[in-house]
Amino acid sequence: MARKKQELGRFTDVALLVLISLAEGQKHGYRMINDIEEFSGTALEPGTLYGALMRLEERGWIEPVESAERRKPYRITDGGRAALSEQLATLRRIEQAGARRTEIAWGLA
């Protein structure tokens, strides 16, 4: 029996989702929340997002962009792009290992 997506839970790292969103271009928080939900199906609460933004900024992976508007946009830094690239490579290795092991466990290999 197939389970609904929400019953399975989410395996997400908010920082990773933020970096993926900002890799496309600078965004303010509300736009990031919408973008992340659109591409990942993960609905973030503002407090969760802003905590991640603070940690990413402290690491130097994102930075605020000057804006005359009330909303504060952010952009990914070169260090953030490098961290994102490394994390995505790790996730690809994990996905490949998981696929191979699933095939073995199900007798498909």
PDB file as gemmi writes it, atoms N, CA and C in Angstrom:
CRYST1    1.000    1.000    1.000  90.00  90.00  90.00 P 1                      
ATOM      1  N   MET A   1       0.841  -1.173   0.000  1.00  0.00           N  
ATOM      2  CA  MET A   1       0.000   0.000   0.000  1.00  0.00           C  
ATOM      3  C   MET A   1       0.894   1.247   0.000  1.00  0.00           C  
ATOM      4  N   ALA A   2       0.628   2.173  -0.901  1.00  0.00           N  
ATOM      5  CA  ALA A   2       1.417   3.397  -1.001  1.00  0.00           C  
ATOM      6  C   ALA A   2       1.024   4.361   0.114  1.00  0.00           C  
ATOM      7  N   ARG A   3       2.031   4.964   0.726  1.00  0.00           N  
ATOM      8  CA  ARG A   3       1.769   5.949   1.767  1.00  0.00           C  
ATOM      9  C   ARG A   3       1.746   7.337   1.151  1.00  0.00           C  
ATOM     10  N   LYS A   4       1.002   8.217   1.767  1.00  0.00           N  
ATOM     11  CA  LYS A   4       0.994   9.603   1.314  1.00  0.00           C  
ATOM     12  C   LYS A   4       2.329  10.238   1.674  1.00  0.00           C  
ATOM     13  N   LYS A   5       2.728  11.211   0.878  1.00  0.00           N  
ATOM     14  CA  LYS A   5       4.007  11.882   1.060  1.00  0.00           C  
ATOM     15  C   LYS A   5       4.179  12.403   2.484  1.00  0.00           C  
ATOM     16  N   GLN A   6       3.176  13.084   3.033  1.00  0.00           N  
ATOM     17  CA  GLN A   6       3.305  13.659   4.355  1.00  0.00           C  
ATOM     18  C   GLN A   6       3.424  12.606   5.453  1.00  0.00           C  
ATOM     19  N   GLU A   7       2.941  11.404   5.242  1.00  0.00           N  
ATOM     20  CA  GLU A   7       3.060  10.351   6.243  1.00  0.00           C  
ATOM     21  C   GLU A   7       4.485   9.827   6.338  1.00  0.00           C  
ATOM     22  N   LEU A   8       5.243   9.937   5.279  1.00  0.00           N  
ATOM     23  CA  LEU A   8       6.610   9.448   5.275  1.00  0.00           C  
ATOM     24  C   LEU A   8       7.557  10.405   5.982  1.00  0.00           C  
ATOM     25  N   GLY A   9       7.155  11.635   6.146  1.00  0.00           N  
ATOM     26  CA  GLY A   9       8.030  12.623   6.751  1.00  0.00           C  
ATOM     27  C   GLY A   9       8.985  13.199   5.723  1.00  0.00           C  
ATOM     28  N   ARG A  10       9.787  14.115   6.157  1.00  0.00           N  
ATOM     29  CA  ARG A  10      10.730  14.788   5.263  1.00  0.00           C  
ATOM     30  C   ARG A  10      12.143  14.570   5.766  1.00  0.00           C  
ATOM     31  N   PHE A  11      13.038  14.271   4.860  1.00  0.00           N  
ATOM     32  CA  PHE A  11      14.448  14.199   5.163  1.00  0.00           C  
ATOM     33  C   PHE A  11      15.062  15.451   4.549  1.00  0.00           C  
ATOM     34  N   THR A  12      15.079  16.534   5.302  1.00  0.00           N  
ATOM     35  CA  THR A  12      15.562  17.788   4.746  1.00  0.00           C  
ATOM     36  C   THR A  12      16.542  18.458   5.682  1.00  0.00           C  
ATOM     37  N   ASP A  13      17.365  19.245   5.119  1.00  0.00           N  
ATOM     38  CA  ASP A  13      18.267  20.117   5.836  1.00  0.00           C  
ATOM     39  C   ASP A  13      17.913  21.516   5.342  1.00  0.00           C  
ATOM     40  N   VAL A  14      17.442  22.345   6.243  1.00  0.00           N  
ATOM     41  CA  VAL A  14      16.966  23.680   5.858  1.00  0.00           C  
ATOM     42  C   VAL A  14      18.076  24.478   5.187  1.00  0.00           C  
ATOM     43  N   ALA A  15      19.306  24.385   5.688  1.00  0.00           N  
ATOM     44  CA  ALA A  15      20.419  25.126   5.093  1.00  0.00           C  
ATOM     45  C   ALA A  15      20.616  24.726   3.634  1.00  0.00           C  
ATOM     46  N   LEU A  16      20.540  23.431   3.363  1.00  0.00           N  
ATOM     47  CA  LEU A  16      20.677  22.954   1.986  1.00  0.00           C  
ATOM     48  C   LEU A  16      19.581  23.531   1.101  1.00  0.00           C  
ATOM     49  N   LEU A  17      18.347  23.524   1.589  1.00  0.00           N  
ATOM     50  CA  LEU A  17      17.231  24.068   0.812  1.00  0.00           C  
ATOM     51  C   LEU A  17      17.423  25.554   0.530  1.00  0.00           C  
ATOM     52  N   VAL A  18      17.904  26.297   1.518  1.00  0.00           N  
ATOM     53  CA  VAL A  18      18.142  27.733   1.338  1.00  0.00           C  
ATOM     54  C   VAL A  18      19.230  27.957   0.290  1.00  0.00           C  
ATOM     55  N   LEU A  19      20.325  27.211   0.383  1.00  0.00           N  
ATOM     56  CA  LEU A  19      21.403  27.380  -0.589  1.00  0.00           C  
ATOM     57  C   LEU A  19      20.936  27.044  -2.000  1.00  0.00           C  
ATOM     58  N   ILE A  20      20.128  26.001  -2.138  1.00  0.00           N  
ATOM     59  CA  ILE A  20      19.589  25.652  -3.459  1.00  0.00           C  
ATOM     60  C   ILE A  20      18.721  26.788  -3.985  1.00  0.00           C  
ATOM     61  N   SER A  21      17.885  27.349  -3.129  1.00  0.00           N  
ATOM     62  CA  SER A  21      17.018  28.445  -3.544  1.00  0.00           C  
ATOM     63  C   SER A  21      17.840  29.653  -3.990  1.00  0.00           C  
ATOM     64  N   LEU A  22      18.853  30.003  -3.204  1.00  0.00           N  
ATOM     65  CA  LEU A  22      19.652  31.186  -3.523  1.00  0.00           C  
ATOM     66  C   LEU A  22      20.613  30.956  -4.688  1.00  0.00           C  
ATOM     67  N   ALA A  23      20.892  29.701  -5.032  1.00  0.00           N  
ATOM     68  CA  ALA A  23      21.758  29.424  -6.183  1.00  0.00           C  
ATOM     69  C   ALA A  23      21.142  29.961  -7.474  1.00  0.00           C  
ATOM     70  N   GLU A  24      19.825  30.105  -7.469  1.00  0.00           N  
ATOM     71  CA  GLU A  24      19.111  30.622  -8.634  1.00  0.00           C  
ATOM     72  C   GLU A  24      19.177  32.150  -8.717  1.00  0.00           C  
ATOM     73  N   GLY A  25      19.435  32.807  -7.591  1.00  0.00           N  
ATOM     74  CA  GLY A  25      19.490  34.263  -7.551  1.00  0.00           C  
ATOM     75  C   GLY A  25      19.049  34.768  -6.201  1.00  0.00           C  
ATOM     76  N   GLN A  26      19.309  36.036  -5.943  1.00  0.00           N  
ATOM     77  CA  GLN A  26      18.980  36.601  -4.633  1.00  0.00           C  
ATOM     78  C   GLN A  26      17.474  36.601  -4.382  1.00  0.00           C  
ATOM     79  N   LYS A  27      17.118  36.418  -3.111  1.00  0.00           N  
ATOM     80  CA  LYS A  27      15.711  36.378  -2.713  1.00  0.00           C  
ATOM     81  C   LYS A  27      15.568  36.871  -1.287  1.00  0.00           C  
ATOM     82  N   HIS A  28      14.399  37.382  -0.959  1.00  0.00           N  
ATOM     83  CA  HIS A  28      14.070  37.695   0.431  1.00  0.00           C  
ATOM     84  C   HIS A  28      13.364  36.482   1.032  1.00  0.00           C  
ATOM     85  N   GLY A  29      13.174  36.507   2.330  1.00  0.00           N  
ATOM     86  CA  GLY A  29      12.664  35.347   3.048  1.00  0.00           C  
ATOM     87  C   GLY A  29      11.358  34.778   2.537  1.00  0.00           C  
ATOM     88  N   TYR A  30      10.374  35.630   2.325  1.00  0.00           N  
ATOM     89  CA  TYR A  30       9.069  35.139   1.879  1.00  0.00           C  
ATOM     90  C   TYR A  30       9.181  34.441   0.527  1.00  0.00           C  
ATOM     91  N   ARG A  31       9.971  35.012  -0.357  1.00  0.00           N  
ATOM     92  CA  ARG A  31      10.154  34.402  -1.680  1.00  0.00           C  
ATOM     93  C   ARG A  31      10.892  33.061  -1.566  1.00  0.00           C  
ATOM     94  N   MET A  32      11.863  32.981  -0.633  1.00  0.00           N  
ATOM     95  CA  MET A  32      12.561  31.708  -0.413  1.00  0.00           C  
ATOM     96  C   MET A  32      11.597  30.638   0.092  1.00  0.00           C  
ATOM     97  N   ILE A  33      10.741  31.002   1.037  1.00  0.00           N  
ATOM     98  CA  ILE A  33       9.771  30.044   1.578  1.00  0.00           C  
ATOM     99  C   ILE A  33       8.917  29.476   0.454  1.00  0.00           C  
ATOM    100  N   ASN A  34       8.435  30.339  -0.418  1.00  0.00           N  
ATOM    101  CA  ASN A  34       7.603  29.886  -1.545  1.00  0.00           C  
ATOM    102  C   ASN A  34       8.397  29.035  -2.528  1.00  0.00           C  
ATOM    103  N   ASP A  35       9.612  29.457  -2.841  1.00  0.00           N  
ATOM    104  CA  ASP A  35      10.452  28.713  -3.778  1.00  0.00           C  
ATOM    105  C   ASP A  35      10.777  27.324  -3.230  1.00  0.00           C  
ATOM    106  N   ILE A  36      11.159  27.255  -1.972  1.00  0.00           N  
ATOM    107  CA  ILE A  36      11.524  25.979  -1.349  1.00  0.00           C  
ATOM    108  C   ILE A  36      10.327  25.035  -1.331  1.00  0.00           C  
ATOM    109  N   GLU A  37       9.158  25.563  -1.013  1.00  0.00           N  
ATOM    110  CA  GLU A  37       7.975  24.703  -1.024  1.00  0.00           C  
ATOM    111  C   GLU A  37       7.679  24.208  -2.435  1.00  0.00           C  
ATOM    112  N   GLU A  38       7.879  25.071  -3.418  1.00  0.00           N  
ATOM    113  CA  GLU A  38       7.607  24.691  -4.808  1.00  0.00           C  
ATOM    114  C   GLU A  38       8.546  23.593  -5.298  1.00  0.00           C  
ATOM    115  N   PHE A  39       9.865  23.739  -5.048  1.00  0.00           N  
ATOM    116  CA  PHE A  39      10.790  22.749  -5.606  1.00  0.00           C  
ATOM    117  C   PHE A  39      10.985  21.513  -4.741  1.00  0.00           C  
ATOM    118  N   SER A  40      10.653  21.609  -3.423  1.00  0.00           N  
ATOM    119  CA  SER A  40      10.917  20.451  -2.566  1.00  0.00           C  
ATOM    120  C   SER A  40       9.686  19.885  -1.877  1.00  0.00           C  
ATOM    121  N   GLY A  41       8.601  20.651  -1.883  1.00  0.00           N  
ATOM    122  CA  GLY A  41       7.417  20.211  -1.161  1.00  0.00           C  
ATOM    123  C   GLY A  41       7.522  20.424   0.333  1.00  0.00           C  
ATOM    124  N   THR A  42       8.553  21.119   0.787  1.00  0.00           N  
ATOM    125  CA  THR A  42       8.775  21.376   2.206  1.00  0.00           C  
ATOM    126  C   THR A  42       8.259  22.757   2.563  1.00  0.00           C  
ATOM    127  N   ALA A  43       7.317  22.814   3.489  1.00  0.00           N  
ATOM    128  CA  ALA A  43       6.773  24.094   3.956  1.00  0.00           C  
ATOM    129  C   ALA A  43       7.557  24.528   5.189  1.00  0.00           C  
ATOM    130  N   LEU A  44       8.284  25.608   5.088  1.00  0.00           N  
ATOM    131  CA  LEU A  44       9.071  26.121   6.202  1.00  0.00           C  
ATOM    132  C   LEU A  44       8.309  27.204   6.951  1.00  0.00           C  
ATOM    133  N   GLU A  45       8.452  27.195   8.251  1.00  0.00           N  
ATOM    134  CA  GLU A  45       7.931  28.286   9.072  1.00  0.00           C  
ATOM    135  C   GLU A  45       8.960  29.419   9.023  1.00  0.00           C  
ATOM    136  N   PRO A  46       8.502  30.667   9.124  1.00  0.00           N  
ATOM    137  CA  PRO A  46       9.451  31.786   9.080  1.00  0.00           C  
ATOM    138  C   PRO A  46      10.576  31.679  10.112  1.00  0.00           C  
ATOM    139  N   GLY A  47      10.267  31.243  11.322  1.00  0.00           N  
ATOM    140  CA  GLY A  47      11.297  31.126  12.353  1.00  0.00           C  
ATOM    141  C   GLY A  47      12.370  30.123  11.979  1.00  0.00           C  
ATOM    142  N   THR A  48      11.972  29.044  11.349  1.00  0.00           N  
ATOM    143  CA  THR A  48      12.925  28.023  10.892  1.00  0.00           C  
ATOM    144  C   THR A  48      13.829  28.600   9.815  1.00  0.00           C  
ATOM    145  N   LEU A  49      13.225  29.308   8.864  1.00  0.00           N  
ATOM    146  CA  LEU A  49      14.007  29.910   7.785  1.00  0.00           C  
ATOM    147  C   LEU A  49      14.988  30.931   8.336  1.00  0.00           C  
ATOM    148  N   TYR A  50      14.510  31.842   9.184  1.00  0.00           N  
ATOM    149  CA  TYR A  50      15.386  32.920   9.645  1.00  0.00           C  
ATOM    150  C   TYR A  50      16.495  32.406  10.556  1.00  0.00           C  
ATOM    151  N   GLY A  51      16.257  31.320  11.283  1.00  0.00           N  
ATOM    152  CA  GLY A  51      17.337  30.694  12.045  1.00  0.00           C  
ATOM    153  C   GLY A  51      18.410  30.156  11.121  1.00  0.00           C  
ATOM    154  N   ALA A  52      17.989  29.509  10.035  1.00  0.00           N  
ATOM    155  CA  ALA A  52      18.940  28.979   9.054  1.00  0.00           C  
ATOM    156  C   ALA A  52      19.691  30.117   8.365  1.00  0.00           C  
ATOM    157  N   LEU A  53      18.991  31.192   8.022  1.00  0.00           N  
ATOM    158  CA  LEU A  53      19.656  32.332   7.380  1.00  0.00           C  
ATOM    159  C   LEU A  53      20.749  32.891   8.286  1.00  0.00           C  
ATOM    160  N   MET A  54      20.462  33.002   9.574  1.00  0.00           N  
ATOM    161  CA  MET A  54      21.438  33.529  10.531  1.00  0.00           C  
ATOM    162  C   MET A  54      22.681  32.620  10.583  1.00  0.00           C  
ATOM    163  N   ARG A  55      22.466  31.304  10.647  1.00  0.00           N  
ATOM    164  CA  ARG A  55      23.593  30.363  10.695  1.00  0.00           C  
ATOM    165  C   ARG A  55      24.403  30.396   9.395  1.00  0.00           C  
ATOM    166  N   LEU A  56      23.719  30.468   8.260  1.00  0.00           N  
ATOM    167  CA  LEU A  56      24.411  30.514   6.967  1.00  0.00           C  
ATOM    168  C   LEU A  56      25.213  31.805   6.812  1.00  0.00           C  
ATOM    169  N   GLU A  57      24.658  32.895   7.295  1.00  0.00           N  
ATOM    170  CA  GLU A  57      25.372  34.173   7.229  1.00  0.00           C  
ATOM    171  C   GLU A  57      26.613  34.129   8.133  1.00  0.00           C  
ATOM    172  N   GLU A  58      26.488  33.540   9.315  1.00  0.00           N  
ATOM    173  CA  GLU A  58      27.633  33.405  10.223  1.00  0.00           C  
ATOM    174  C   GLU A  58      28.751  32.576   9.593  1.00  0.00           C  
ATOM    175  N   ARG A  59      28.406  31.580   8.796  1.00  0.00           N  
ATOM    176  CA  ARG A  59      29.403  30.740   8.118  1.00  0.00           C  
ATOM    177  C   ARG A  59      29.993  31.430   6.893  1.00  0.00           C  
ATOM    178  N   GLY A  60      29.386  32.517   6.466  1.00  0.00           N  
ATOM    179  CA  GLY A  60      29.859  33.218   5.280  1.00  0.00           C  
ATOM    180  C   GLY A  60      29.354  32.617   3.983  1.00  0.00           C  
ATOM    181  N   TRP A  61      28.307  31.783   4.063  1.00  0.00           N  
ATOM    182  CA  TRP A  61      27.776  31.109   2.876  1.00  0.00           C  
ATOM    183  C   TRP A  61      26.702  31.922   2.175  1.00  0.00           C  
ATOM    184  N   ILE A  62      26.114  32.872   2.875  1.00  0.00           N  
ATOM    185  CA  ILE A  62      25.169  33.813   2.269  1.00  0.00           C  
ATOM    186  C   ILE A  62      25.484  35.192   2.827  1.00  0.00           C  
ATOM    187  N   GLU A  63      24.963  36.210   2.146  1.00  0.00           N  
ATOM    188  CA  GLU A  63      25.147  37.576   2.634  1.00  0.00           C  
ATOM    189  C   GLU A  63      23.925  38.403   2.271  1.00  0.00           C  
ATOM    190  N   PRO A  64      23.617  39.394   3.121  1.00  0.00           N  
ATOM    191  CA  PRO A  64      22.491  40.265   2.791  1.00  0.00           C  
ATOM    192  C   PRO A  64      22.853  41.178   1.631  1.00  0.00           C  
ATOM    193  N   VAL A  65      21.828  41.588   0.914  1.00  0.00           N  
ATOM    194  CA  VAL A  65      21.999  42.484  -0.226  1.00  0.00           C  
ATOM    195  C   VAL A  65      21.361  43.818   0.147  1.00  0.00           C  
ATOM    196  N   GLU A  66      22.047  44.896  -0.185  1.00  0.00           N  
ATOM    197  CA  GLU A  66      21.485  46.225   0.061  1.00  0.00           C  
ATOM    198  C   GLU A  66      20.146  46.354  -0.655  1.00  0.00           C  
ATOM    199  N   SER A  67      19.163  46.891   0.046  1.00  0.00           N  
ATOM    200  CA  SER A  67      17.846  47.050  -0.544  1.00  0.00           C  
ATOM    201  C   SER A  67      17.147  48.239   0.087  1.00  0.00           C  
ATOM    202  N   ALA A  68      16.434  48.996  -0.733  1.00  0.00           N  
ATOM    203  CA  ALA A  68      15.653  50.121  -0.228  1.00  0.00           C  
ATOM    204  C   ALA A  68      14.301  49.644   0.292  1.00  0.00           C  
ATOM    205  N   GLU A  69      13.964  48.391   0.000  1.00  0.00           N  
ATOM    206  CA  GLU A  69      12.676  47.844   0.428  1.00  0.00           C  
ATOM    207  C   GLU A  69      12.743  47.367   1.877  1.00  0.00           C  
ATOM    208  N   ARG A  70      11.582  47.120   2.445  1.00  0.00           N  
ATOM    209  CA  ARG A  70      11.476  46.610   3.810  1.00  0.00           C  
ATOM    210  C   ARG A  70      12.044  45.201   3.912  1.00  0.00           C  
ATOM    211  N   ARG A  71      11.828  44.406   2.884  1.00  0.00           N  
ATOM    212  CA  ARG A  71      12.317  43.027   2.891  1.00  0.00           C  
ATOM    213  C   ARG A  71      13.815  42.998   2.631  1.00  0.00           C  
ATOM    214  N   LYS A  72      14.487  42.090   3.331  1.00  0.00           N  
ATOM    215  CA  LYS A  72      15.944  41.979   3.242  1.00  0.00           C  
ATOM    216  C   LYS A  72      16.318  40.790   2.361  1.00  0.00           C  
ATOM    217  N   PRO A  73      16.809  41.042   1.149  1.00  0.00           N  
ATOM    218  CA  PRO A  73      17.211  39.922   0.292  1.00  0.00           C  
ATOM    219  C   PRO A  73      18.600  39.400   0.672  1.00  0.00           C  
ATOM    220  N   TYR A  74      18.825  38.152   0.317  1.00  0.00           N  
ATOM    221  CA  TYR A  74      20.115  37.495   0.529  1.00  0.00           C  
ATOM    222  C   TYR A  74      20.598  36.931  -0.786  1.00  0.00           C  
ATOM    223  N   ARG A  75      21.920  36.705  -0.854  1.00  0.00           N  
ATOM    224  CA  ARG A  75      22.503  36.028  -2.002  1.00  0.00           C  
ATOM    225  C   ARG A  75      23.527  35.032  -1.485  1.00  0.00           C  
ATOM    226  N   ILE A  76      23.767  34.016  -2.293  1.00  0.00           N  
ATOM    227  CA  ILE A  76      24.755  32.996  -1.956  1.00  0.00           C  
ATOM    228  C   ILE A  76      26.145  33.548  -2.272  1.00  0.00           C  
ATOM    229  N   THR A  77      27.133  33.200  -1.452  1.00  0.00           N  
ATOM    230  CA  THR A  77      28.510  33.633  -1.685  1.00  0.00           C  
ATOM    231  C   THR A  77      29.262  32.514  -2.427  1.00  0.00           C  
ATOM    232  N   ASP A  78      30.493  32.814  -2.818  1.00  0.00           N  
ATOM    233  CA  ASP A  78      31.315  31.779  -3.458  1.00  0.00           C  
ATOM    234  C   ASP A  78      31.517  30.604  -2.500  1.00  0.00           C  
ATOM    235  N   GLY A  79      31.722  30.898  -1.228  1.00  0.00           N  
ATOM    236  CA  GLY A  79      31.867  29.837  -0.238  1.00  0.00           C  
ATOM    237  C   GLY A  79      30.601  29.006  -0.116  1.00  0.00           C  
ATOM    238  N   GLY A  80      29.446  29.668  -0.211  1.00  0.00           N  
ATOM    239  CA  GLY A  80      28.167  28.961  -0.174  1.00  0.00           C  
ATOM    240  C   GLY A  80      27.987  28.071  -1.395  1.00  0.00           C  
ATOM    241  N   ARG A  81      28.404  28.554  -2.545  1.00  0.00           N  
ATOM    242  CA  ARG A  81      28.315  27.731  -3.767  1.00  0.00           C  
ATOM    243  C   ARG A  81      29.203  26.500  -3.656  1.00  0.00           C  
ATOM    244  N   ALA A  82      30.395  26.673  -3.100  1.00  0.00           N  
ATOM    245  CA  ALA A  82      31.312  25.539  -2.927  1.00  0.00           C  
ATOM    246  C   ALA A  82      30.714  24.529  -1.942  1.00  0.00           C  
ATOM    247  N   ALA A  83      30.144  25.026  -0.835  1.00  0.00           N  
ATOM    248  CA  ALA A  83      29.532  24.138   0.154  1.00  0.00           C  
ATOM    249  C   ALA A  83      28.342  23.402  -0.456  1.00  0.00           C  
ATOM    250  N   LEU A  84      27.541  24.103  -1.236  1.00  0.00           N  
ATOM    251  CA  LEU A  84      26.385  23.485  -1.890  1.00  0.00           C  
ATOM    252  C   LEU A  84      26.840  22.401  -2.860  1.00  0.00           C  
ATOM    253  N   SER A  85      27.833  22.697  -3.653  1.00  0.00           N  
ATOM    254  CA  SER A  85      28.335  21.723  -4.619  1.00  0.00           C  
ATOM    255  C   SER A  85      28.839  20.465  -3.911  1.00  0.00           C  
ATOM    256  N   GLU A  86      29.565  20.642  -2.825  1.00  0.00           N  
ATOM    257  CA  GLU A  86      30.080  19.503  -2.060  1.00  0.00           C  
ATOM    258  C   GLU A  86      28.939  18.686  -1.451  1.00  0.00           C  
ATOM    259  N   GLN A  87      27.945  19.369  -0.895  1.00  0.00           N  
ATOM    260  CA  GLN A  87      26.811  18.662  -0.289  1.00  0.00           C  
ATOM    261  C   GLN A  87      26.013  17.897  -1.344  1.00  0.00           C  
ATOM    262  N   LEU A  88      25.810  18.492  -2.503  1.00  0.00           N  
ATOM    263  CA  LEU A  88      25.060  17.802  -3.558  1.00  0.00           C  
ATOM    264  C   LEU A  88      25.818  16.575  -4.059  1.00  0.00           C  
ATOM    265  N   ALA A  89      27.146  16.667  -4.132  1.00  0.00           N  
ATOM    266  CA  ALA A  89      27.947  15.506  -4.539  1.00  0.00           C  
ATOM    267  C   ALA A  89      27.805  14.385  -3.503  1.00  0.00           C  
ATOM    268  N   THR A  90      27.806  14.747  -2.228  1.00  0.00           N  
ATOM    269  CA  THR A  90      27.608  13.758  -1.165  1.00  0.00           C  
ATOM    270  C   THR A  90      26.229  13.120  -1.275  1.00  0.00           C  
ATOM    271  N   LEU A  91      25.218  13.926  -1.520  1.00  0.00           N  
ATOM    272  CA  LEU A  91      23.857  13.391  -1.651  1.00  0.00           C  
ATOM    273  C   LEU A  91      23.731  12.451  -2.848  1.00  0.00           C  
ATOM    274  N   ARG A  92      24.433  12.771  -3.941  1.00  0.00           N  
ATOM    275  CA  ARG A  92      24.412  11.865  -5.103  1.00  0.00           C  
ATOM    276  C   ARG A  92      25.026  10.514  -4.746  1.00  0.00           C  
ATOM    277  N   ARG A  93      26.142  10.529  -3.991  1.00  0.00           N  
ATOM    278  CA  ARG A  93      26.761   9.267  -3.567  1.00  0.00           C  
ATOM    279  C   ARG A  93      25.828   8.486  -2.648  1.00  0.00           C  
ATOM    280  N   ILE A  94      25.154   9.177  -1.753  1.00  0.00           N  
ATOM    281  CA  ILE A  94      24.208   8.526  -0.846  1.00  0.00           C  
ATOM    282  C   ILE A  94      23.052   7.925  -1.634  1.00  0.00           C  
ATOM    283  N   GLU A  95      22.530   8.679  -2.593  1.00  0.00           N  
ATOM    284  CA  GLU A  95      21.408   8.194  -3.397  1.00  0.00           C  
ATOM    285  C   GLU A  95      21.814   6.949  -4.182  1.00  0.00           C  
ATOM    286  N   GLN A  96      23.001   6.970  -4.761  1.00  0.00           N  
ATOM    287  CA  GLN A  96      23.468   5.815  -5.529  1.00  0.00           C  
ATOM    288  C   GLN A  96      23.648   4.595  -4.638  1.00  0.00           C  
ATOM    289  N   ALA A  97      24.215   4.776  -3.461  1.00  0.00           N  
ATOM    290  CA  ALA A  97      24.386   3.656  -2.528  1.00  0.00           C  
ATOM    291  C   ALA A  97      23.029   3.127  -2.091  1.00  0.00           C  
ATOM    292  N   GLY A  98      22.106   4.027  -1.802  1.00  0.00           N  
ATOM    293  CA  GLY A  98      20.762   3.609  -1.401  1.00  0.00           C  
ATOM    294  C   GLY A  98      20.060   2.831  -2.500  1.00  0.00           C  
ATOM    295  N   ALA A  99      20.187   3.293  -3.736  1.00  0.00           N  
ATOM    296  CA  ALA A  99      19.554   2.600  -4.864  1.00  0.00           C  
ATOM    297  C   ALA A  99      20.153   1.210  -5.045  1.00  0.00           C  
ATOM    298  N   ARG A 100      21.491   1.122  -4.975  1.00  0.00           N  
ATOM    299  CA  ARG A 100      22.149  -0.190  -5.113  1.00  0.00           C  
ATOM    300  C   ARG A 100      21.719  -1.133  -3.991  1.00  0.00           C  
ATOM    301  N   ARG A 101      21.717  -0.653  -2.778  1.00  0.00           N  
ATOM    302  CA  ARG A 101      21.381  -1.504  -1.636  1.00  0.00           C  
ATOM    303  C   ARG A 101      19.913  -1.907  -1.644  1.00  0.00           C  
ATOM    304  N   THR A 102      19.063  -1.035  -2.133  1.00  0.00           N  
ATOM    305  CA  THR A 102      17.648  -1.380  -2.244  1.00  0.00           C  
ATOM    306  C   THR A 102      17.458  -2.478  -3.271  1.00  0.00           C  
ATOM    307  N   GLU A 103      18.152  -2.370  -4.397  1.00  0.00           N  
ATOM    308  CA  GLU A 103      18.074  -3.399  -5.439  1.00  0.00           C  
ATOM    309  C   GLU A 103      18.544  -4.749  -4.897  1.00  0.00           C  
ATOM    310  N   ILE A 104      19.628  -4.749  -4.128  1.00  0.00           N  
ATOM    311  CA  ILE A 104      20.155  -5.980  -3.551  1.00  0.00           C  
ATOM    312  C   ILE A 104      19.141  -6.556  -2.558  1.00  0.00           C  
ATOM    313  N   ALA A 105      18.607  -5.692  -1.683  1.00  0.00           N  
ATOM    314  CA  ALA A 105      17.667  -6.154  -0.662  1.00  0.00           C  
ATOM    315  C   ALA A 105      16.392  -6.705  -1.288  1.00  0.00           C  
ATOM    316  N   TRP A 106      15.986  -6.152  -2.405  1.00  0.00           N  
ATOM    317  CA  TRP A 106      14.745  -6.609  -3.061  1.00  0.00           C  
ATOM    318  C   TRP A 106      15.012  -7.687  -4.090  1.00  0.00           C  
ATOM    319  N   GLY A 107      16.268  -8.106  -4.203  1.00  0.00           N  
ATOM    320  CA  GLY A 107      16.620  -9.150  -5.153  1.00  0.00           C  
ATOM    321  C   GLY A 107      16.567  -8.718  -6.595  1.00  0.00           C  
ATOM    322  N   LEU A 108      16.744  -7.424  -6.834  1.00  0.00           N  
ATOM    323  CA  LEU A 108      16.675  -6.903  -8.207  1.00  0.00           C  
ATOM    324  C   LEU A 108      18.046  -6.855  -8.867  1.00  0.00           C  
ATOM    325  N   ALA A 109      19.092  -7.006  -8.079  1.00  0.00           N  
ATOM    326  CA  ALA A 109      20.450  -6.892  -8.635  1.00  0.00           C  
ATOM    327  C   ALA A 109      20.926  -8.206  -9.192  1.00  0.00           C  
TER     328      ALA A 109                                                      
END                                                                             
